[in-house]
Amino acid sequence: MSAAPLVGYSSSGSEDEAEAGTQARPGAGGRPRGQSPFPNQKLPVPDSVLHMFPSTEEGPEDDSTKHGGRMRTFPHERGNWATHVYLPYDAREEFLDLLDALLFHAQTYVPRLVRMEAFHLSLSQSVVLRHHWIHPFVQALKDRMASCQRFCFTANRVKIYTNQEKTRTFVGLEVTSGHAQFLDLVSEVDRVMEEFDLATFYQDPSFHVSLAWCVGDARLQLEGPLLRELQEIVDEFEDSEMLLRMHAEQVRCKSGNKFFLMPLK
């Protein structure tokens, strides 16, 4: 994710060949042994059977309508696992109250904005791992994270982000204290990425918690007056200074549908 100014069985033919190679020699009566006296016609296969086993030559359906309009940043391939390293944030009830206030106001400008289902701060780009690389990759991460300390940080500056392809826009809270500690974590993650010849994190990153998102590039609607109004909501929210002071206690890696936890010291 980048800041707005930029912060990753077909079986056709097999039946005929099998039949051609298994015809019996002619027997009594001049007909091949076991051949029906009726014309050699194949019965039609019901549609319900035809669709029971999808062709493996076709990739999985990537229907954006099933994912809120989101599109993959890279095509799905069998054996490839989308992988992401991040710092999780477990939102408190008061944080969700602040988020509801921000989203209610932002939707007056961009009605299609929706709330994030979970919250985190990215420490890597999304990269692709082959399945047999997952455990060596995670072990390398654990080794790197073993000496990293827990720390506190503050994320209280409203900022608008897009992904690199400009196909999604995010409203986030940018980290304003603790930036150096995040850079230390990213440095360790980047070393693992380099070991596996994968993309490292962005130059001059803007660490942030994404709050809401929408499909498309909505920067024009969200930046300007609205951005200032959202910041006022944050600044004036009760106990926002304490609420937005967060704790970094563990790093997580998500690879496909698997999650790996790495506690900080």
C-alpha positions as CSV (number, residue, x, y, z in Angstrom):
1,M,0.0,0.0,0.0
2,S,1.3,3.5,-0.8
3,A,0.4,6.9,0.4
4,A,-1.7,9.1,-2.0
5,P,1.5,10.7,-3.3
6,L,2.8,7.0,-3.2
7,V,3.9,5.8,0.3
8,G,2.6,-5.1,-4.1
9,Y,-9.0,-31.5,-16.1
10,S,-9.2,-31.0,-19.3
11,S,-9.7,-34.6,-20.7
12,S,-10.3,-33.7,-24.4
13,G,-8.9,-36.3,-26.7
14,S,-8.0,-38.8,-24.0
15,E,-11.1,-40.9,-24.4
16,D,-10.7,-41.3,-28.1
17,E,-7.0,-42.3,-27.7
18,A,-7.9,-44.9,-25.0
19,E,-10.6,-46.4,-27.2
20,A,-8.3,-46.6,-30.2
21,G,-5.8,-48.5,-28.1
22,T,-8.2,-51.0,-26.5
23,Q,-10.3,-52.4,-29.3
24,A,-10.5,-56.2,-29.1
25,R,-9.6,-58.5,-32.0
26,P,-12.5,-59.7,-34.0
27,G,-14.2,-62.9,-32.7
28,A,-16.8,-65.2,-34.0
29,G,-19.5,-63.6,-36.2
30,G,-17.0,-61.1,-37.7
31,R,-17.7,-58.5,-35.1
32,P,-15.0,-57.3,-32.6
33,R,-15.3,-59.1,-29.3
34,G,-17.7,-57.3,-26.9
35,Q,-18.9,-54.8,-29.6
36,S,-22.6,-54.0,-29.5
37,P,-24.6,-54.8,-32.6
38,F,-26.0,-51.2,-32.4
39,P,-24.3,-48.2,-34.0
40,N,-21.2,-46.9,-32.1
41,Q,-22.8,-43.8,-30.7
42,K,-21.8,-42.0,-27.5
43,L,-24.6,-41.1,-25.1
44,P,-24.7,-37.4,-24.2
45,V,-23.2,-36.6,-20.8
46,P,-25.7,-34.7,-18.5
47,D,-24.7,-31.1,-17.7
48,S,-24.8,-31.9,-14.0
49,V,-21.9,-34.3,-14.6
50,L,-20.0,-32.1,-16.9
51,H,-19.8,-29.3,-14.3
52,M,-19.0,-31.7,-11.4
53,F,-15.3,-31.6,-12.1
54,P,-14.0,-28.2,-13.4
55,S,-11.1,-28.2,-15.8
56,T,-7.7,-27.9,-14.1
57,E,-6.3,-26.0,-17.0
58,E,-8.5,-23.0,-15.9
59,G,-7.3,-20.9,-13.0
60,P,-9.7,-20.2,-10.1
61,E,-12.4,-17.7,-10.9
62,D,-11.3,-14.2,-9.9
63,D,-14.7,-12.6,-9.6
64,S,-14.3,-9.1,-8.1
65,T,-18.0,-8.9,-7.3
66,K,-17.4,-11.6,-4.7
67,H,-14.8,-9.5,-2.9
68,G,-16.4,-6.1,-2.7
69,G,-14.9,-5.1,-6.1
70,R,-11.3,-5.8,-5.1
71,M,-9.0,-7.3,-7.7
72,R,-5.8,-9.3,-7.1
73,T,-2.6,-7.4,-7.4
74,F,-1.1,-10.5,-9.0
75,P,-2.8,-13.5,-10.6
76,H,-3.5,-16.6,-8.6
77,E,-1.4,-19.6,-9.5
78,R,-1.6,-23.1,-7.9
79,G,1.2,-23.4,-5.4
80,N,1.7,-19.7,-5.0
81,W,0.8,-18.2,-1.6
82,A,0.2,-14.4,-1.1
83,T,2.3,-13.5,1.9
84,H,2.3,-10.3,4.1
85,V,4.1,-9.4,7.3
86,Y,2.4,-6.9,9.6
87,L,1.9,-5.6,13.1
88,P,-1.7,-6.4,14.3
89,Y,-3.8,-3.9,16.2
90,D,-6.7,-5.2,18.4
91,A,-9.2,-2.4,18.4
92,R,-10.8,-1.4,21.7
93,E,-14.5,-0.4,21.8
94,E,-13.6,3.3,22.1
95,F,-11.4,3.1,19.0
96,L,-14.4,1.6,17.1
97,D,-16.6,4.5,18.3
98,L,-14.0,7.0,16.9
99,L,-14.0,5.0,13.7
100,D,-17.8,5.1,13.4
101,A,-17.7,8.9,13.8
102,L,-15.0,9.3,11.1
103,L,-16.8,6.9,8.7
104,F,-20.2,8.6,9.2
105,H,-18.7,11.9,8.2
106,A,-16.5,10.6,5.4
107,Q,-19.4,8.8,3.8
108,T,-21.2,12.1,3.2
109,Y,-18.4,12.7,0.6
110,V,-17.7,9.1,-0.5
111,P,-20.8,6.9,0.3
112,R,-19.0,3.7,-1.0
113,L,-16.5,3.8,1.9
114,V,-16.6,0.7,4.1
115,R,-15.0,0.0,7.4
116,M,-12.0,-2.3,7.6
117,E,-12.8,-5.7,9.2
118,A,-9.4,-5.9,11.0
119,F,-6.6,-3.5,11.7
120,H,-2.9,-3.7,11.2
121,L,0.3,-1.8,10.3
122,S,2.2,-3.3,7.3
123,L,5.8,-4.2,7.6
124,S,6.1,-5.7,4.1
125,Q,4.6,-5.5,0.7
126,S,2.4,-8.4,-0.4
127,V,4.7,-11.0,-2.0
128,V,4.3,-14.4,-3.5
129,L,5.9,-17.5,-1.9
130,R,6.0,-21.0,-3.2
131,H,4.4,-23.4,-0.8
132,H,7.7,-25.2,0.1
133,W,9.3,-21.8,1.0
134,I,6.7,-20.9,3.7
135,H,8.3,-22.6,6.7
136,P,11.9,-21.6,5.9
137,F,10.6,-18.0,5.3
138,V,8.7,-18.0,8.6
139,Q,11.7,-19.5,10.5
140,A,14.0,-16.8,9.1
141,L,11.5,-14.1,10.2
142,K,11.3,-15.6,13.7
143,D,15.1,-15.6,13.9
144,R,15.2,-11.9,12.9
145,M,12.3,-10.9,15.3
146,A,13.8,-12.7,18.3
147,S,15.9,-9.7,19.3
148,C,13.4,-7.0,18.6
149,Q,11.9,-5.2,21.6
150,R,8.2,-4.3,22.3
151,F,7.4,-0.6,22.0
152,C,4.7,2.0,22.2
153,F,3.6,4.2,19.3
154,T,1.0,6.8,18.4
155,A,-1.1,6.9,15.2
156,N,-3.2,10.0,15.2
157,R,-2.8,11.8,11.9
158,V,-5.5,11.2,9.3
159,K,-4.1,10.5,5.9
160,I,-5.4,9.2,2.6
161,Y,-3.7,6.3,0.9
162,T,-4.0,4.3,-2.3
163,N,-2.6,0.9,-3.4
164,Q,0.1,1.0,-6.1
165,E,-2.4,0.3,-8.9
166,K,-4.7,3.1,-7.7
167,T,-7.6,0.6,-7.7
168,R,-8.4,1.1,-4.0
169,T,-8.3,4.1,-1.6
170,F,-7.9,4.0,2.1
171,V,-8.5,6.4,5.0
172,G,-5.8,5.7,7.6
173,L,-4.2,7.0,10.8
174,E,-0.5,7.7,10.3
175,V,2.1,6.9,12.9
176,T,3.5,10.1,14.5
177,S,5.7,8.6,17.2
178,G,7.5,5.3,17.1
179,H,8.6,5.7,13.5
180,A,12.2,4.7,14.2
181,Q,11.1,1.4,15.9
182,F,9.0,0.6,12.9
183,L,12.0,1.2,10.6
184,D,14.0,-1.2,12.7
185,L,11.4,-3.9,12.3
186,V,11.2,-3.3,8.5
187,S,14.9,-3.5,8.3
188,E,14.8,-7.0,9.7
189,V,11.9,-8.1,7.5
190,D,13.7,-6.7,4.4
191,R,16.7,-8.8,5.2
192,V,14.5,-11.9,5.0
193,M,12.9,-10.7,1.8
194,E,16.3,-10.3,0.3
195,E,17.3,-13.8,1.3
196,F,14.3,-15.2,-0.7
197,D,14.8,-12.7,-3.5
198,L,11.5,-11.0,-2.8
199,A,10.5,-7.3,-2.9
200,T,11.5,-5.2,0.1
201,F,9.3,-2.5,1.7
202,Y,8.7,0.9,0.3
203,Q,11.3,3.6,0.5
204,D,10.4,6.3,3.1
205,P,7.3,4.4,4.3
206,S,4.3,6.0,5.9
207,F,3.3,3.5,8.7
208,H,-0.4,3.6,9.4
209,V,-3.6,1.8,10.4
210,S,-6.1,1.7,7.7
211,L,-9.6,2.5,8.9
212,A,-11.9,2.3,5.8
213,W,-11.5,1.7,2.1
214,C,-13.3,1.9,-1.2
215,V,-12.8,0.7,-4.8
216,G,-11.1,3.2,-7.1
217,D,-9.0,6.3,-6.7
218,A,-11.1,8.6,-4.4
219,R,-8.3,11.0,-3.4
220,L,-9.9,14.1,-4.9
221,Q,-13.1,13.6,-2.8
222,L,-11.2,12.7,0.4
223,E,-8.4,15.1,0.5
224,G,-8.8,18.8,1.1
225,P,-11.6,20.1,3.3
226,L,-12.8,16.6,4.3
227,L,-9.3,15.6,5.5
228,R,-9.2,18.6,7.8
229,E,-12.7,17.8,9.1
230,L,-11.7,14.2,9.8
231,Q,-8.6,15.4,11.7
232,E,-10.7,17.7,13.8
233,I,-12.9,14.7,14.8
234,V,-9.8,12.8,15.9
235,D,-8.4,15.7,17.8
236,E,-11.6,16.5,19.6
237,F,-12.6,12.9,20.4
238,E,-12.6,12.2,24.1
239,D,-9.3,10.8,25.4
240,S,-8.0,10.5,21.8
241,E,-4.4,11.0,22.9
242,M,-4.5,7.9,25.2
243,L,-6.8,6.0,22.8
244,L,-4.4,6.3,19.9
245,R,-1.3,5.4,21.9
246,M,-0.8,1.8,20.8
247,H,1.4,-1.1,21.8
248,A,3.6,-3.2,19.4
249,E,3.8,-6.6,21.1
250,Q,4.0,-9.1,18.2
251,V,4.6,-9.4,14.5
252,R,2.4,-11.7,12.3
253,C,2.9,-13.3,8.9
254,K,-0.1,-14.3,6.8
255,S,0.7,-16.7,4.0
256,G,-2.4,-17.9,2.1
257,N,-4.8,-19.0,4.9
258,K,-2.0,-19.6,7.4
259,F,-1.0,-17.2,10.3
260,F,2.3,-17.2,12.1
261,L,2.9,-15.2,15.3
262,M,6.3,-13.8,16.4
263,P,6.2,-12.2,19.9
264,L,8.5,-9.2,20.5
265,K,10.7,-9.2,23.6
